Amino acid sequence: MDEVAGAIADPVRREILLMLRTEPLTAGQIADRFAISRPAVSRHLRVLREAGLVHDAVDGRRRVYTLDTAPLDELAGWLGRLMRPSGWQHHFDALETEVYRARRERHTAAERHPSQKETA
């Protein structure tokens, strides 16, 4: 998980992943979309490849990169646990629901049995 988190920590690498989300691209097609050098893009692709986030295949003289999101599953699971309400938050949410339910029941009961006012 640490290697994947490190790989997606860089904005250029995140952008590369987004590009590959729609279609496989060659290294040249990826490099053409950035204002950085081709060797720099190549280093970014190497980091993504080592993290297992992209795979490359040789097609003649070109390397074609494809996205593999499987390594993100562990990180997504951890983030999901982090984003879930804490134990106390869950209890507070349940209490809030119960308070609203009790108010609604009182309001409904009051509509069914309006109090009768005595006139003098």
Secondary structure, DSSP 8 states (H G I E B T S, - for coil): -HHHHHHTTSHHHHHHHHHHHHS-EEHHHHHHTSSS-HHHHHHHHHHHHHTTSEEEEEETTEEEEEE--TTHHHHHHHHHHHHS--HHHHHHHHHHHHHHHHHHHHHHHHHHS-------
